[in-house]
Structures are given as structure tokens and as C-alpha cells.
Amino acid sequence: MTLLIRYLLREHLRIFGLCLVGLTTIYLIVDFVESLSAIRRNCAMFCGTSS
């Protein structure tokens, strides 16, 4: 592999990795926010508090 090919491959993989981590983080945050009402409702039942 030439130096240019290795450089381009490394840069593309770096950008791909950053996008993958960013999208995974966004997915987990959205999933947590959507589940938050169920979490609060179940905690209210088990913890004896009301919301």
C-alpha cells in the first residue's frame, strides 16, 4: 500500500468511527429519554412515592 492510500484509509476510518460513536450516543440518549416516564412510573410503584 502506498503512503497516500494508507493516509486516506486511516482518515476515512477515523471519520467513520466518530460518526458511529456519535450516532450510538444519540440513540442511547433518545432511548433513555423515551423510557424515562416508564422508569419514573415503576419507581413510584416500588418506592412508595407519587409523581
N, C-alpha and C positions, 0 to 999 in steps of 0.2 A: 504494500500500500504506500502510496506517495504521501508526503507530508500534508499536502493540501486535502486529500481525501480523509486522512485521519482528523485533521482540524475540523472539516465540515461535519463529519460524523459525530465528533465529540460535541460540537455546538448544537447540532440538532437533537442529540440525546439529552443534553442539558436542558434545553427548552422543553422537550417532551416530559422530562422528569418534573420540572417546575409546574407545568400545566397539570400533570397527573396529581401531584400533591395538592395543588390549589383546588382542583375540582373535587377531590376526595374530601378535603376540608369543608368546602361549601356544602357538599352532600351531607356530611355528618352534622353540620350546624343546622341545616334545614330539617333533617330528620329529628334532631333533638327538640327543636322548637315545635314541630308538629306533635311530638309525643309529650310535650310539657303539660298539657291540660290533663291527659290521662295519668301522668305521674302525680300531679297535684291531687287529682281526684282519689287515686288509690292511697296516697299518703294520708289524705283526710280521713279515709275509712279506717286505716290501720293505726294511725297516730292519735285518733280521737279529737282532732281539731277540725274546725269547719272553715270553709273558704267562701 
